[in-house]
Amino acid sequence: MTPFEELEAGEPMGAAMYALLLKLTLQSSAKYPAPEGHSKWSKDAARQWLSDTFLMRKGTDIAIRLAVQATDDVSLERLARKAVQRVFIDEARATTAGAMKKRLAGMLPQHGFIDAKTIYAGTPSWTLPELGTEIYQGDWQDLLRDPRMKGIPPISQLNRSGPTSRSNVTSIIEGVRALLLAGGGAMRDRDIANAIVTLFELDDPDLYVMRDTDQDILDQRIKENGTEVVEAADRIWDALTTEEQRVVGFLDEPAAICARVVPSYVDPVAFAARLGYKMRTILEADPPPPGALELVSVRSVHLSRNAS
């Protein structure tokens, strides 16, 4: 039996479904650390992660939700992949601020920021040349309400490791600069990292989507196909209502996440189902080139975050 056939037969976690999740775990694991006791990812490591982490947290209820959303084995695998990736992301998010400190340490010196350890009595910290030897001694949370923090381009995509996309670098640098200017002096690196994580909602498990590598893929698609990608994305985008535009980028996410961006006055399952049917109709009538759907998804996530 295939995984979808198992679900239809009332087996939420049969052998085929387990094999599918094991395959998806191995495919999704490359940029994440292997589980304790394993130096690298292998089938044994994937089995341990699947048992100790994914199934322990999700249980068979994930298969039940997949059964509700999937229509065949192809859509089931797509949704299951998202579910596996979501758990990897949630694990990574537990150390988001720590990861942000490391990211900033490699990024800030390249953009004119000054290592302020000598100013801050040896504590890892950062400042701007124009702030001299001043030190901010208040609460970083208070600075997030400063008008300087408004209008900074949002982040909807951020990778766990590797290069940060150009758009994200711009947003992060603008955010740190505004933060330091609002404080009027040097700040500890951990306070800056926590402020940036909060500013961009990077620790929000419901709306944070890690797709930094998608931006690289998107840039490549546009390079390969030129304006055709943008024009196709525009046609799809213009065929959707504003409410549908906010939701379309989350259709492949778990139902609980998709429901967060569906209008509150409609049934989220029914709305998503109608939008899914509408998208299939649009794509069948005029199949877009590679990259167009990625562009639509990026626009949708940006729109949703700006509206929230």
C-alpha positions in Angstrom: 0.0 0.0 0.0 1.1 3.6 -0.6 1.1 6.1 2.3 -2.1 7.7 1.0 -3.8 4.3 0.7 -2.8 3.6 4.3 -4.4 6.8 5.4 -7.6 6.1 3.5 -7.7 2.6 5.1 -7.5 4.2 8.5 -3.8 3.5 9.3 -2.4 6.8 10.4 1.1 5.6 10.8 1.6 2.5 8.7 4.8 1.1 7.3 4.6 3.1 4.1 3.9 6.4 5.9 6.9 5.7 8.3 9.1 5.0 5.3 8.0 8.2 3.7 8.8 10.2 6.8 12.1 8.5 7.1 13.0 9.5 3.5 11.9 13.1 4.1 13.9 13.3 7.3 17.1 12.3 5.5 16.3 14.8 2.6 15.6 17.7 5.0 18.3 17.1 7.5 21.4 18.3 5.7 21.7 21.8 7.3 20.8 20.6 10.8 23.0 18.9 13.4 22.6 15.1 13.7 20.9 13.8 16.9 22.9 13.1 20.0 25.1 10.0 19.6 25.6 10.5 15.8 28.4 12.4 14.2 26.5 12.7 10.9 23.2 11.9 9.4 22.5 8.3 8.4 19.4 6.0 8.3 20.0 5.2 12.0 20.3 8.8 12.9 17.1 9.6 11.0 15.3 6.8 12.7 16.3 8.1 16.1 15.3 11.7 15.2 12.0 10.5 13.8 11.2 8.5 16.9 12.6 10.8 19.6 11.7 14.2 18.1 9.1 14.1 15.3 6.8 11.3 16.5 7.3 12.2 20.1 6.1 15.8 19.4 3.6 15.2 16.6 2.5 11.6 17.2 -0.1 10.1 14.8 -2.1 13.3 14.8 0.2 14.7 12.1 -0.9 11.8 9.8 -4.5 12.5 10.6 -4.1 16.2 9.6 -2.2 15.1 6.4 -5.1 12.8 5.6 -7.5 15.7 5.8 -5.4 18.0 3.6 -3.9 15.5 1.0 -5.8 14.4 -2.1 -3.2 11.9 -3.4 0.3 10.6 -2.8 1.9 13.6 -4.5 0.1 16.1 -2.3 0.7 13.9 0.8 4.4 13.9 0.3 4.5 17.6 -0.2 2.6 18.2 3.0 4.6 15.6 4.9 7.8 17.3 3.8 6.6 20.6 5.2 5.6 18.9 8.5 9.1 17.4 8.8 10.8 20.7 8.0 8.6 22.5 10.4 9.9 20.3 13.3 13.5 20.8 12.3 12.8 24.6 12.2 11.1 24.6 15.6 14.2 22.8 17.1 16.5 25.3 15.5 14.4 28.2 16.8 15.2 27.2 20.4 18.6 28.7 19.9 17.5 31.6 17.6 19.0 34.4 19.6 22.3 32.5 20.0 22.4 31.9 16.3 21.6 35.6 15.7 24.6 36.6 17.8 26.9 34.6 15.6 25.3 35.9 12.5 25.7 39.5 13.6 29.4 38.9 14.6 30.1 38.0 11.0 27.9 40.6 9.5 28.3 43.9 11.4 32.0 44.6 10.9 31.4 44.6 7.2 28.8 47.3 7.5 30.6 49.9 9.6 29.7 48.7 13.1 32.4 48.9 15.8 33.3 46.2 18.3 32.6 47.9 21.6 34.2 45.5 24.1 36.7 48.0 25.3 33.9 50.5 25.9 31.7 47.9 27.6 34.3 46.6 30.1 35.1 43.5 28.0 31.5 42.5 27.4 30.8 41.5 23.8 29.0 44.5 22.4 28.5 46.7 19.3 28.2 50.4 18.6 28.4 53.0 15.7 31.2 55.4 15.1 29.0 58.4 15.5 27.9 57.3 19.1 31.5 57.6 20.4 31.9 56.0 23.9 28.3 56.3 25.0 26.7 53.2 26.5 23.0 52.4 26.5 22.0 51.2 30.0 18.2 50.7 29.5 16.1 47.8 28.5 16.3 46.7 24.9 12.6 46.0 24.8 11.9 49.7 25.3 13.8 50.6 22.2 11.5 48.5 20.0 8.8 51.2 20.5 11.1 53.9 19.2 9.9 55.5 15.9 13.2 54.6 14.3 12.2 50.9 14.4 9.3 51.5 12.1 9.4 50.9 8.4 12.3 48.5 8.4 11.8 45.9 5.6 10.4 42.6 7.2 12.2 39.3 7.2 10.1 36.3 6.1 13.0 34.1 5.1 16.1 33.2 7.1 18.3 30.2 6.7 19.8 28.1 9.6 23.3 28.4 8.3 25.3 29.6 5.3 25.2 32.9 3.5 22.4 35.4 4.4 20.4 36.6 1.4 20.9 40.2 0.3 17.4 41.3 1.3 17.8 39.8 4.8 21.2 41.5 5.3 19.6 44.8 4.4 16.8 44.3 6.9 19.1 43.1 9.7 21.6 45.9 9.2 18.9 48.6 9.2 17.4 47.0 12.3 20.6 47.0 14.3 21.5 50.6 13.1 18.1 51.9 14.2 18.3 50.1 17.5 21.7 51.6 18.4 20.7 55.0 17.3 17.5 54.7 19.4 19.6 53.7 22.4 22.2 56.4 21.7 25.1 54.1 22.7 26.8 50.7 22.7 24.8 47.7 23.4 25.6 44.1 24.5 25.6 41.6 21.6 23.0 39.4 23.4 20.6 42.4 23.8 21.0 43.3 20.2 20.4 39.7 19.1 17.3 39.4 21.3 15.9 42.7 20.0 16.4 41.7 16.3 14.8 38.3 16.9 11.8 40.1 18.5 11.7 42.8 15.9 11.4 40.4 13.0 9.3 37.8 15.0 12.0 35.2 14.3 10.9 33.2 17.3 7.2 33.1 16.3 6.5 29.4 15.6 3.4 30.2 13.7 4.4 32.8 11.1 8.1 32.5 10.8 9.1 30.7 7.6 12.7 29.7 7.0 13.1 30.0 3.3 16.4 31.9 2.8 17.5 29.3 0.3 14.3 29.9 -1.6 15.5 33.5 -2.4 18.6 32.1 -4.0 16.5 29.7 -6.1 14.2 32.6 -7.0 17.1 34.8 -8.1 18.4 31.9 -10.3 15.0 31.3 -11.8 14.6 35.0 -12.7 18.1 35.0 -14.1 17.3 32.0 -16.3 13.9 33.2 -17.5 14.1 36.9 -17.3 11.0 39.0 -17.0 8.8 36.0 -18.0 8.9 34.8 -14.3 7.8 38.2 -13.0 5.1 38.6 -15.6 3.7 35.1 -14.8 3.8 35.8 -11.1 2.0 39.1 -11.8 -0.8 37.3 -13.7 -1.3 34.8 -10.8 -1.1 37.6 -8.2 -3.6 39.8 -10.0 -6.1 36.9 -10.3 -6.3 36.7 -6.5 -8.2 38.9 -4.0 -6.2 40.7 -1.3 -7.4 38.1 1.2 -6.3 35.2 -1.1 -2.9 36.9 -1.7 -2.3 36.9 2.1 -3.0 33.2 2.4 -1.6 31.6 -0.8 1.9 31.5 0.5 0.8 29.4 3.4 -1.3 26.8 1.6 1.3 24.1 2.0 1.9 24.9 5.7 0.1 22.9 8.5 -3.5 23.8 8.9 -3.0 25.6 12.2 -0.5 27.9 10.6 -2.6 28.6 7.5 -5.5 29.3 9.8 -3.6 32.2 11.3 -3.7 34.2 8.1 -7.1 33.2 6.9 -9.8 36.0 7.5 -11.3 35.5 10.9 -14.9 35.6 9.6 -14.6 32.6 7.4 -14.0 28.9 8.0 -10.3 28.4 7.5 -10.5 24.9 6.1 -13.2 25.9 3.5 -11.3 29.1 2.6 -8.0 27.2 2.0 -9.8 24.5 0.0 -11.5 27.1 -2.3 -8.2 28.9 -2.7 -6.4 25.6 -3.5 -9.0 24.8 -6.2 -8.7 28.3 -7.6 -4.9 28.0 -7.8 -5.1 24.7 -9.6 -7.5 26.2 -12.1 -5.2 29.1 -12.7 -2.1 27.0 -13.1 -3.8 24.5 -15.4 -5.1 27.3 -17.7 -1.7 28.9 -18.0 1.2 26.9 -16.6 3.9 29.3 -15.2 7.6 29.0 -15.7 9.9 27.8 -12.9 10.2 30.4 -10.2 6.9 32.2 -10.7 5.2 30.3 -7.8 8.1 31.0 -5.5 7.8 34.7 -6.3 4.0 34.6 -5.5 4.8 32.8 -2.2 7.4 35.3 -1.2 5.0 38.2 -2.0 2.3 36.5 0.0 4.4 36.0 3.1 5.6 39.6 3.0 2.0 40.9 2.6 0.8 38.8 5.5 3.6 39.8 7.8 3.1 43.5 7.0 -0.6 43.3 7.6 -0.2 41.5 10.9 
